[in-house]
Amino acid sequence: MLDVRLELECSLCGAQHFRIPTREEDRQVVTCARCHSVKCRADDLEWRMAQASEMRREALLAS
């Protein structure tokens, strides 16, 4: 597991650190590093982070 800080907040405890699985047997579930609640699947997180990055890039270009 990797512990990473993201520009997201846990909806339960407000933490910004999450555990991202590094092995397939970890079931690819992303959890909050503080309260351990399940947030999403790693594939979903990757897609959403890419989408957020694209939105930030578009906002910068528009300004």
Contacts in CASP RR format, 6 or more apart in sequence:
PFRMAT RR
TARGET T0000
AUTHOR 0000-0000-0000
METHOD contacts of the structure
MODEL  1
MLDVRLELECSLCGAQHFRIPTREEDRQVVTCARCHSVKCRADDLEWRMA
QASEMRREALLAS
1 19 0 8 1.000
1 20 0 8 1.000
1 21 0 8 1.000
1 22 0 8 1.000
1 26 0 8 1.000
2 19 0 8 1.000
2 20 0 8 1.000
2 22 0 8 1.000
3 17 0 8 1.000
3 18 0 8 1.000
3 19 0 8 1.000
3 33 0 8 1.000
4 17 0 8 1.000
4 18 0 8 1.000
4 20 0 8 1.000
5 16 0 8 1.000
5 17 0 8 1.000
5 18 0 8 1.000
6 16 0 8 1.000
6 17 0 8 1.000
6 18 0 8 1.000
6 49 0 8 1.000
7 16 0 8 1.000
7 52 0 8 1.000
8 16 0 8 1.000
8 18 0 8 1.000
9 15 0 8 1.000
9 16 0 8 1.000
10 16 0 8 1.000
10 18 0 8 1.000
10 32 0 8 1.000
10 34 0 8 1.000
10 35 0 8 1.000
10 37 0 8 1.000
10 39 0 8 1.000
12 32 0 8 1.000
12 35 0 8 1.000
12 37 0 8 1.000
13 32 0 8 1.000
13 34 0 8 1.000
13 35 0 8 1.000
13 37 0 8 1.000
14 34 0 8 1.000
15 32 0 8 1.000
15 33 0 8 1.000
15 34 0 8 1.000
15 35 0 8 1.000
17 32 0 8 1.000
17 33 0 8 1.000
17 34 0 8 1.000
18 30 0 8 1.000
18 31 0 8 1.000
18 32 0 8 1.000
18 33 0 8 1.000
18 39 0 8 1.000
19 30 0 8 1.000
19 31 0 8 1.000
19 32 0 8 1.000
19 33 0 8 1.000
20 30 0 8 1.000
20 42 0 8 1.000
20 45 0 8 1.000
21 27 0 8 1.000
21 28 0 8 1.000
21 29 0 8 1.000
21 30 0 8 1.000
21 42 0 8 1.000
28 41 0 8 1.000
28 42 0 8 1.000
28 43 0 8 1.000
29 38 0 8 1.000
29 40 0 8 1.000
29 41 0 8 1.000
29 42 0 8 1.000
30 38 0 8 1.000
30 39 0 8 1.000
30 40 0 8 1.000
30 41 0 8 1.000
30 42 0 8 1.000
30 45 0 8 1.000
31 37 0 8 1.000
31 38 0 8 1.000
31 39 0 8 1.000
32 39 0 8 1.000
39 45 0 8 1.000
40 48 0 8 1.000
END
